[in-house]
Amino acid sequence: MVDINSAIINLNGQGFLDISIDPGLDIFGEIEKLKKEKNAIILAHYYQEPDIQDVADFIGDSLGLAQEAQKTTADIIVFAGVHFMAETAKILNPTKKVLLPDLNAGCSLSDSAPPVSFKKFKDKYPDYLVISYINCSAGIKALSDIICTSSNAQKIVESLPKDQPIIFAPDKNLGTYINKQTGRNMVLWNGACMVHEIFSYKKLLQLKRKHPFAKIIAHPECETQILSLADYIGSTTGLLKFSRTNDAKEFIVVTETGILHQMQKANPGKTFIPAPPENNCACNDCPHMKLNTLEKLYLCIKHELPEIIMDETIRMAARKPIDRMLSISAQLGL
């Protein structure tokens, strides 16, 4: 019998439940059974490992996951993603239990914007409206006027008056891309995603020479020189849709490799090649996303731990800009 008190002690020290699992257990079957018993839903980001994507009830990018979290009728939301995503679900569902398989699943981009430092930065621009990319902490969301995702950032910026001064945080690369697309001059916070910052321009050129007919598709969190080589730039959902509708047979994918699982499932006759990073790895994985495993997911839903707990004052302040994003997205049909 599992000593759950001991498990909680281990959780406090490690960020996840440290309990051995019978190697013969049908984890997929047990997860499906637990979801029904507990009225639970599993929301998974495209960057999760394939097994987690296959057991999830909904797979999407940040916008789709936020929309799904807003409308779910489940009592328990198990978020297979990173910490800021689970926080967003809790912000939208204060009365529901929100779980994250591993509390250590953070985000380098979110970590690049400490709320205390950002507040000082924001105070330098008192007349500026703050648009924050959803890849940020609840503390940053609470300091923002509108939240955006890579799916809707350009449309949200374009929906505002051209003379409205804007601070864009925390991703400088996405902000630079949006400035270029819209002709704006938003003030940018100096933050970035460790995954999208380390793609190699030189190696990408070499890969393109080996596959001259391949389409290069890239996420806008990448640096400008990488985006200059892309045939298509878009969110993870946008990249997936492009791979389905474009006639090309080969695609060089410049984002986290988790998305390749859905691309390959949707396009069995096409080839998807992960873009290489600057290091010696052949592909580029997010170490935070990959902290979640199928075993941790099973233990999380079984014992309803770890749970996301949030200060109500922060939650209420953080909800306003998310609601504004969801409202604008609905109005624009996004």
N, C-alpha and C positions, 0 to 999 in steps of 0.2 A: 504493500500500500504506500502511495506517495505521501511523504511528509510535506504538506503544502506550506507549513510555517517555515521549514527549512528552505523550500523553494523560493519563498518571498525574500528570505535573507540573501540567498544567492542572487535574486533579481536586483535587490538594492545595491549589490556590489558590482553587478555585471551589466544590467540593463535588459536582461532577458531571463526567462525561466530556465534553470539548469537542471533538467530532469531527464534521466535516461528513458529511451523509448525502445520497446520490444522491436527488434529488427524485422520480425515477421508481421508486424502490424500493417494493415492496409490503410495507410494514412489518407489517401484520397477518399476512400469510402468513409472513414471516420470523420473527416472534415465535412463531408456532405451530410452525414447523420447529425453532427453537432449544429450545423447551420439550421437545420429544420427544427431541432429540439429547442434552440435558443432564439429563434427568429433573428438570425444574424446574417449580415451581408458582408462579402469580401470585396473590397474595392482595391484594384491593383494598378500600378503605373506600368507603362510599356517597358520600363527599364528593369522590371523584376525578372528573376530567373524564369525560364519556360514553365517549370512545374507549377509555380505560383500563378502564372498567367492562366494556365489551363484549369486551375481549380477556382479561379475568381468568378464572381457574378458579373462584374463590370471591369473592363480594361480601358484605360484612356489616358489622355494627357491631363495637365493641371486643370484646364477649363472643364473638360468633361467630367472629371472626378469631383470638382466642386459642385457642378450642376447635379450630379447623381447624389452626392451627399446631402444636398439641399432637399431633394424630393423623396428620399428613401423613407419607407414606413417601418424599417427594421428596428428592433430594440437595441441591437448591438452592431456597431460598425467596426469591422476589422480592416485596418488600413495597411495594405501591403505597399509601402512606399517609404518615404522619409518623414522626419519629425514634423516639418512645417505643413505637410499634407494632412497628417493626422490632426494637427492643431486646427487647420482650416475646417475639417469635418466637425470638430468639437465646437468651434466658434458658431457654426451653423446649426448645431444640434446639442444645446446645453443639457437637455434632459436625457439624452441617449448615452450609453456607454461606448466610448471610442477606445479601441485597442490598437497597439502598434507592436508587432512581433519582437522588435529589438529597439529599445529607447536610444541606443547608440547610433541608430541610422539617422545621422544628421545630414547637413548639406553645406558644402564649402562656400557656396554663393550666399546662403543665409547667414553663415558665420562671418562673412566679410562685412556685414553691416550691424555692428553692435548698436542697440537702441540709444544708449547714452551719447555715443559719438554722433549718431545720425541726428539726434535732437539738436545738438550744437550746430551741425551743418545746416539743418533746416532753418534755424533761427537767423542765419545770415541772409535768408531770402524770404522776408515776411509776407510778401505779396504773391509768392509762388504757390501754385497748386501742386501737391505731391501725388505722383502716380508711382506706385510700387509694384514691381513684378511679384507675382504670387509666391515665388521662391524666396520668401523672407519670413522672419519670426513673427509671432503674434505682436510682439512689442513694436516692430516696424509697421505692421499693418495698422496698429492703433495710432500711429503718427501720420498716417496717410489719408488722402482724400478719396482716391480711387485705386483699386487693385486691378491689375491686368494679367494676362497670360501671354505666352508667345502666339497663341491663336488669335487673340483679339487686340493686342497692344496697338497696332497701327490704326485700327478702326476706332478705338477709344480715343486716341490722340487726335485723330481727324475729326471726331465729333465735337471737340472743344473749339471755342473761338481762336482764330489764328493769333490774336494779340494776347492770349492768355499765357503768361510765363509759367513754365513747368519745371519741377525737379523730377528727374526719373531715377529710381533706385530699385535694387542695388546693382543691376547688371549693366556695366558700361558698354559691353559689346552689343547687347540687344538695344540699348539706348542709342548707340551710334548708328545702328542699322535703321532704327525708327526715324531718327533725325534725317538720315539720307533719304528715306522713302517719303517723308512728309514735308521736307524742307524746313523743319523746325530747328530751333537752337536750344533744346532742353538742356538744363544743367544736369550733369551726370554724376552720380555717386561712383566712386572708384572700386567697384566690386566685380567679381567674375567667378565662373564655374570652373573648377579644376579640370573637369573632364573635357569641356569644350575649348579650354585654353591651350591644351597641349597637342592638338593635332598638328602634324608636320606638313608645312607647305611643300617642302622639297620632296618628301615621300609621296605626297598626294599627286604631285606632278609626275613622278615616276610611275605610280600606279595607273594614272590616266594613260601614259604612253603604252603600258602593257595591255590596257583595255580601252582602245581608242573610241569604241562605240558605246561605252558605258556612260550613263548620265550620272553626274555628281549632284547629289542632293544633300543639303546641309541645314542644320539648325541655326537660327539667328543668334544664339549665344556664342557662336564661333567668332574668332577674330576676323577683321575686315579682309586681310589678305587671303584667308581661307574661303570666305564668302565670294571673293572675286572670281574664284574658279568654279563656282556652283552653277549648274543649269537650273536648279530650283532651290529656293530657300523657304523654309516653313517650319511650323511646329511639328512635333512628333506625329500628330494626327494628320497634318498636312503632308508630311513626307510619306506616310502610309497610303494616303489617298492618291498621291501622285504616282507612287509605284504601281498602284492598281490600274490607273487610267492611262498612263503613258505606254506607248508601244515598244519602248526599249526593252531589250532582253537582259541587260546587265545594268546594275546600279552600284555606284560607290557611295556608301552611306556614311555621312559625316555627323554622327551623333553617338550617343551611348548604344552599345551593341544589343541591349535588350530588345530594341524595336525590331531587330532582324527576325525574331521568332514569328511575330505577326505578319511581317512582310512575306516570309517564306510560306506560311500557312495560306495566305491569301493569293499567292502567285507561285504555284508549284513549278511552273515552267520557266521561271526567271531566276537569275543569279544575283545575289546580294553580297557585296564585298565590303567589309568594315574598313573604314579609313584608318591609317596607322598614326599613332601618336609619336611624339619626339623620342620616347624611351624605346627599349628593345622589344616591347610587346607588339604582337601582330594586330591587336584590337584594343579598344579603349573602354574599359568597364568602370562604372562608378563604384568605388569601394563601399560607400555608404548604402547605396541601393542593394548591393549584394550581401549586406549583413543579414538581411532577411532570408530565411530558408524555409522549406516546406515543413521541416520538423518544428521550427520555432513558431510557424503559423499555426500548426496543429495544437501545440501546447498553449499558445496564446488564446485561442478560441475555447479550448477545453477548460482552462482555469481562469479565463477572463482577466488576464494580466499579460503584459503591463498595460495600465490604463492611463489615458491622457487626462490630467487634472489641470484646470486653468482658473486663474483669478477672474472673478466675474467682472470686475471693473475693466480689466484688459480685454476680456472677451467681448464685452458690449462695445468698447471703443473700436476693436478690430473688426467687428461685424459690419459697421456702417460702410466702410469703403468696399467690402466684399459685396454687400447688397447693392451698392451703386454699380459695381462691375456687372453683376448678374442682371440688373435692370437694363443697363445700356446694351448688354449683349442680347437680351431678349428683344429690345427695340430694334436692334440692327439685324436680327435674325441669325445671330451667331450661335 
